[in-house]
Amino acid sequence: MAEALANQLESTKLSDGASPDDWKSGLKIPAKDTRQQTEDVTATKGLEFEDFSIKRDLLMGIFEAGFEKPSPIQEEAIPVALTGRDILARAKNGTGKTAAFTIPALERINPKSSKIQALILVPTRELALQTSQVCKTLGKHLGINVMVTTGGTTLRDDIVRLQDPVHVIVGTPGRILDLAGKNVADLSECPMFIMDEADKLLSPEFTPVIEQLLQFHPKDRQVMLFSATFPITVKNFSDKNMTDPYEINLMDELTLRGITQYYAFVEEKSKVHCLNTLFSKLQINQSIIFCNSTNRVELLAKKITELGYSCFYSHARMLQANRNRVFHDFRNGVCRNLVCSDLLTRGIDIQAVNVVINFDFPKNAETYLHRIGRSGRFGHLGLAINLINWDDRFNLYNIERDLGTEIQPIPQTIDKNLYVYDSPENIPRPVSNFQTNRQSADREQQRRLEQQPSGQRGGGQANVANNGRSNGANREQGQRQPQGQRQGQGFGQRGGGRGGRHYDGQRGGRGQGMPAQ
Ligand SMILES: Nc1ncnc2c1ncn2[C@@H]1O[C@H](COP(=O)(O)OP(=O)(O)OP(=O)(O)O)[C@@H](O)[C@H]1O
């Protein structure tokens, strides 16, 4: 009898033919990223996402985002976060911290409740957009509503959106406090309070807002702090507001293994000339160029455009709509170079960026680390080049000492194997509905090129941001002289002028997906 039953069960199993992994075969998994990766992301314990016992619908979102296995920070943080314990986590730039808090947050949300159940705070509006997109992508099969809210948009729209159920709210602290203070965002049953770039959020400008925000949450909330840099301010906050936090520190060394760092010693007035030379020699897939002030961002973007290279710029004094457009288009590879202030130093994730240039050298080690971490994402290769003038020499020394790293003088020729990939078109796009973005970005790029006189093509991209000055000026770039120039703070003129043959490769092209020069 028992034998007959066993036979029957066996035959049932065989006849339905379903293997436990069958659900995976229907997933829309993106092409495998075959680039070599460093130990920063490969030195794992060998766990699989399935080992976390999370919902299948969440696993589907994870695999469809192209994630195969958890990174070291994900292996460490996800199981603990799922238990509801407070977490203080430190891991290198670009090693997957966002998913390390997003995955457990999504898992713990009850979609049947209409309450806000997770608050994710980030320091900048661009990062809020990016992080909300990660939540939407990973949680797309969960029936969860994610809302992003930041300053620079109308409060009224947010109030309307909060009439509908919102499960995860991602935003910058000021706007969230506004909404909570007005009783529009109800955080009274929100058990998860997450801070990404936590040390930045705990700087003096944000701390009072953060402390007020915490009061809106229930007492037994779970607090999770993530960053690559944790100064002492974080310790004070954690002592006061966290319960027995589980500490993760994956930073035995501070800098990413995949990033090669060089400096070029150069007089201030020769910096543009030096940049021009770098553009002509490097194989840039996409680059981010940092300046230390908004004036210098605009001036440099103008210079780069005059040199004939495609270039966007972004800084905090631009209109939010223009900031968003620049960010969106640059992420989608519409333009090869982006000049920016420290607004985009933290968290911004664009895998196609293989070169970061510190046109102005940063003042401290944290900023340096976050800036260079915009390349070499998820254990890949990247190049960081620092233009150093006489006044920066002590800073250079201090940053090398603080980070325990060596920044070498730039050699005559830079080995392409250090930062160039053979098939840049295979580099994964940002986690988002890429197909749609890419197609519309291509159309937009085409439209812009068609509108430009042929002689200007490729040099005019800085115009995109030019309407975005917060002073309300709404003029075309050519009709206005940047303030810095009027005040005699302009960059050196050497190297100006257009036309050398070596510019051609970069003119007007899309950064991502184009063969590097
Ligand atoms: N398990 C994974 N497998 C493959 N790719 C991943 C995985 N986890 C994250 N990524 C990708 O790695 C990149 C970097 O991730 P993320 O932006 O979360 O890094 P981060 O640690 O938050 O960086 P930063 O400190 O600069 O904010 C993203 O493009 C993300 O999609």
The ligand as a Gaussian input file, in Angstrom:
#p B3LYP/6-31G(d) Opt

LIG

0 1
 N       24.229000      41.994000      -6.818000
 C       24.481000      42.775000      -7.844000
 N       24.828000      42.236000      -9.036000
 C       25.107000      43.042000     -10.089000
 N       25.066000      44.387000     -10.057000
 C       24.735000      44.970000      -8.893000
 C       24.412000      44.197000      -7.737000
 N       24.128000      45.041000      -6.747000
 C       24.247000      46.282000      -7.245000
 N       24.611000      46.248000      -8.534000
 C       24.876000      47.392000      -9.418000
 O       26.058000      48.015000      -8.927000
 C       26.007000      49.408000      -9.157000
 C       26.389000      50.152000      -7.898000
 O       25.409000      49.947000      -6.894000
 P       25.012000      51.081000      -5.847000
 O       24.716000      52.361000      -6.556000
 O       23.981000      50.530000      -4.966000
 O       26.389000      51.259000      -5.059000
 P       26.664000      52.029000      -3.695000
 O       27.467000      51.114000      -2.855000
 O       25.396000      52.556000      -3.138000
 O       27.587000      53.202000      -4.226000
 P       27.857000      54.673000      -3.601000
 O       28.650000      54.482000      -2.340000
 O       28.658000      55.357000      -4.653000
 O       26.516000      55.286000      -3.346000
 C       24.605000      49.712000      -9.662000
 O       24.677000      49.908000     -11.064000
 C       23.813000      48.479000      -9.337000
 O       22.773000      48.254000     -10.267000

